[in-house]
């Protein structure tokens, strides 16, 4: 339920997806307004990662429509590349390119996709590395960094394409507890700067602090969506209550 | 029980200093103890092996150097003056071993091409070569320059390919095979993973055929049967045919080694590249291929070393590689019976080349290793 009269950034209507015979996403309807921050949670296998991966076509949906910033996702490669260059994604396992330095990881796409001159791309990359607070690691290789640092590089790499939307696929799930905070801090800063964000995460503190809306998914369906206070304090659906009691009980 | 055990000196929690390791566990004595004298069995093995090594080395030094003869006209003369190796045969025939029957007056040409080979290889092999970009242009032109120098034409006297022999021939076949089979192998490996069924089928058939047939059979095909398939009257140089066959043969192996490397790359790498908007070709060129090549270095170099040694098979179809020359020399009545010296000499040449390749691959693996934690 995005605020009225806001620009719609992502519009998903009646979207279905199957993995083989397995119906993984069922009748998904979701509107995301510009600058809106959404946290998606749910038990594993509920389709939450698949949902955000459909938005930049890392997964192909089979029925329904997905429109990102006015461009409809289809088999048309031009549209796909257009959308991908506007939608950044941060993965659970970082997926940095291990054979390139941190700086090269960040400048690769601007140089080869956006055709930005190398000098300019490097300046931009250094700006973003500064913003995720690791400017001093620019010339190291990903394998030389800690998990938290790698994830922050991954965020900077996505930001270097100056996306309109950022997707986060369980960005802190592969991190040691002491590194989760440094990544969340960067994400909070990003959220406060007005980025449109869809975050698959179980970091309920983060959801509470920055989300405009929390979505609960189970069995491939959106079960419930509400602003965080409402979502956490007054869950409606039985499955939501059960899920919240499981993750908040300790 | 009489209360807690007390240590002579205790530290407040968190203040315990880093102590030096126990004596004899580090440095030379630690290494010796760990590697040579770690147990009774190891100590006995070390002593026995050292004894055998000394015995063998003394005999070898005697045969190779002390008792060997370099200056003689024939095997008989050798045996009169020394008890060891008769290196005279090598000393007298060394030029034949090197050039085959390449005309004496023109030998500066292959020599020059050989020197230029290193200039051309430097920027390709070493990424810190000064002026690498400019030198790469020379590297690209080198195959043509070398072909012109060695074969002739355009002002140089043409030297027919049947005169090439010895190490020169090995280098021509080996280097051409290695340099040409790498890009071809990359193409085949990518083709084998293509989404287009026809391309995939062509690559699979080619690779499986080449790997399923012995190189000798292919060389025979090159030397005899190719004539049946070509229109009558076309003469196609035998050496060129051999080069093509060796290259195709090696490229199938390179492709398979590289396929292993490509499959070892996590799907997440390709997803990340996709998500950044990189196209298939950019992803291949910038992300998958560099990583796959790096993983495949040991296997690819292994293939190249095998190819390099397999060049000796050309002797079967009548080309005079070093072993062919060796056989010819042995047929000379003056030198019969010196097969040990001759084959050891050839072995030394192959060993030096292959060992260099092996060391280079180790160096390159280290150079490309980005997965260490720096200080």
Contacts between the chains, C-beta under 8 A, distances in Angstrom:
chain1	res1	chain2	res2	distance
A	56	B	275	5.6
A	58	B	271	5.5
A	58	B	274	6.4
A	58	B	275	6.4
A	81	B	277	5.2
A	81	B	279	7.2
A	84	B	274	6.7
A	84	B	275	6.0
A	84	B	276	7.0
A	84	B	277	4.2
A	85	B	276	7.6
A	85	B	277	3.9
A	87	B	275	7.7
A	88	B	275	7.4
A	89	B	275	4.6
A	91	B	268	6.2
A	91	B	271	7.2
A	91	B	272	6.7
A	93	B	268	5.7
A	95	B	266	7.7
A	95	B	268	4.0
A	95	B	269	6.2
A	95	B	271	6.4
A	95	B	272	3.8
A	96	B	272	7.5
A	97	B	269	6.7
A	97	B	272	7.2
A	97	B	273	7.9
A	97	B	287	5.9
A	97	B	291	7.9
A	98	B	291	7.2
A	98	B	370	5.8
A	98	B	371	6.6
A	99	B	290	5.3
A	99	B	291	5.4
A	99	B	294	6.6
A	99	B	368	7.3
A	99	B	370	6.1
A	108	B	276	7.1
A	108	B	278	7.7
A	108	B	286	6.5
A	109	B	276	3.8
A	109	B	277	6.2
A	109	B	278	6.5
A	112	B	278	6.2
A	112	B	282	5.3
A	112	B	286	6.7
A	113	B	276	6.5
A	113	B	277	4.4
A	113	B	278	6.2
A	113	B	282	7.8
A	140	B	374	6.9
A	141	B	370	3.7
A	141	B	371	7.4
A	142	B	370	7.6
A	143	B	370	5.4
A	143	B	371	3.8
A	143	B	372	6.9
A	143	B	373	7.7
A	144	B	370	7.5
A	144	B	372	6.9
A	144	B	373	5.6
A	144	B	374	5.3
A	157	B	276	7.5
A	158	B	275	7.9
A	158	B	276	7.7
A	161	B	276	6.3
A	161	B	277	7.1
